[in-house]
Amino acid sequence: MFRGIADRRWLAFGVLLAALSGCGSNTTAGRVSAGTTTRGAAESQRCKPAVRGFRICYTVDRDDQIRDSGVFSHGQGGWTELAGTPGAVFDDGNWWRRVVPSPDRRTLLLEWLGPCDLHFTFLFSVRTHELTEFLLPSNSRALGWSADGQARIRLLTRFEDYRSDTHDLRRVFRPGIYTVDPVTHAITRERSSPAGSEC
């Protein structure tokens, strides 16, 4: 299941990503080199370890371009995919970059590398398999977890949160370090930090 805490229109986000896909970094960023498991003449799967018990895999075509990406966990039955590509608005050639389990390992803080080297952060519930995005389409990085079990992200670009029903501006998030409650998804500003690139 995929949902977002910010009331943003995914259609608008898809248009934004389509525009960004023209940036020159997308082609070279789509190349990976790791251990390869061949699926067929047209594509193969490549995986790399993320942290203990988790790995990130990519489906790569014959031109060595990424077509899909997933986060996998290891259990008694072997490797199982937890999270795939986060929605149709995310184009081919981009992938999961970072996996950071919570201290109780019930939630994963994930970072997706998108077009133009923009990064997007998500929380993934290991129990419900619910994937929740934060502050899209702003550029953000996954930092890790606080001692009290809050996810920490760095927001690099300004984000304006609008109500879905009235389209009124509800809250402005400025560049800085934020904590996210993995249960309530409440976002709290921790401190300011320098802004980053928008592409």
ChimeraX attribute file (.defattr): number of C-alpha atoms within 10 A of each C-alpha:
attribute: neighborCount
match mode: 1-to-1
recipient: residues
	/A:1	12
	/A:2	12
	/A:3	13
	/A:4	16
	/A:5	15
	/A:6	16
	/A:7	16
	/A:8	18
	/A:9	11
	/A:10	15
	/A:11	10
	/A:12	12
	/A:13	15
	/A:14	17
	/A:15	12
	/A:16	13
	/A:17	18
	/A:18	15
	/A:19	11
	/A:20	19
	/A:21	19
	/A:22	12
	/A:23	13
	/A:24	12
	/A:25	14
	/A:26	18
	/A:27	16
	/A:28	10
	/A:29	18
	/A:30	19
	/A:31	14
	/A:32	15
	/A:33	9
	/A:34	12
	/A:35	11
	/A:36	15
	/A:37	12
	/A:38	13
	/A:39	12
	/A:40	10
	/A:41	8
	/A:42	10
	/A:43	18
	/A:44	17
	/A:45	20
	/A:46	19
	/A:47	20
	/A:48	15
	/A:49	15
	/A:50	18
	/A:51	13
	/A:52	10
	/A:53	12
	/A:54	20
	/A:55	21
	/A:56	23
	/A:57	24
	/A:58	26
	/A:59	23
	/A:60	25
	/A:61	17
	/A:62	11
	/A:63	9
	/A:64	15
	/A:65	20
	/A:66	26
	/A:67	18
	/A:68	21
	/A:69	26
	/A:70	19
	/A:71	26
	/A:72	22
	/A:73	18
	/A:74	13
	/A:75	10
	/A:76	6
	/A:77	6
	/A:78	8
	/A:79	14
	/A:80	15
	/A:81	15
	/A:82	16
	/A:83	22
	/A:84	17
	/A:85	19
	/A:86	21
	/A:87	13
	/A:88	9
	/A:89	16
	/A:90	20
	/A:91	19
	/A:92	20
	/A:93	24
	/A:94	27
	/A:95	29
	/A:96	26
	/A:97	17
	/A:98	21
	/A:99	24
	/A:100	21
	/A:101	21
	/A:102	19
	/A:103	15
	/A:104	8
	/A:105	10
	/A:106	13
	/A:107	23
	/A:108	24
	/A:109	26
	/A:110	25
	/A:111	23
	/A:112	24
	/A:113	22
	/A:114	24
	/A:115	27
	/A:116	20
	/A:117	19
	/A:118	20
	/A:119	23
	/A:120	24
	/A:121	27
	/A:122	23
	/A:123	28
	/A:124	23
	/A:125	19
	/A:126	16
	/A:127	8
	/A:128	10
	/A:129	14
	/A:130	15
	/A:131	23
	/A:132	21
	/A:133	20
	/A:134	20
	/A:135	23
	/A:136	22
	/A:137	23
	/A:138	21
	/A:139	25
	/A:140	27
	/A:141	23
	/A:142	23
	/A:143	19
	/A:144	20
	/A:145	19
	/A:146	13
	/A:147	8
	/A:148	8
	/A:149	16
	/A:150	21
	/A:151	26
	/A:152	23
	/A:153	26
	/A:154	25
	/A:155	29
	/A:156	23
	/A:157	19
	/A:158	18
	/A:159	17
	/A:160	16
	/A:161	18
	/A:162	17
	/A:163	13
	/A:164	13
	/A:165	7
	/A:166	8
	/A:167	11
	/A:168	10
	/A:169	11
	/A:170	12
	/A:171	11
	/A:172	11
	/A:173	18
	/A:174	18
	/A:175	22
	/A:176	19
	/A:177	20
	/A:178	20
	/A:179	22
	/A:180	21
	/A:181	15
	/A:182	20
	/A:183	10
	/A:184	8
	/A:185	17
	/A:186	11
	/A:187	19
	/A:188	14
	/A:189	17
	/A:190	13
	/A:191	11
	/A:192	13
	/A:193	13
	/A:194	12
	/A:195	15
	/A:196	15
	/A:197	11
	/A:198	14
	/A:199	11
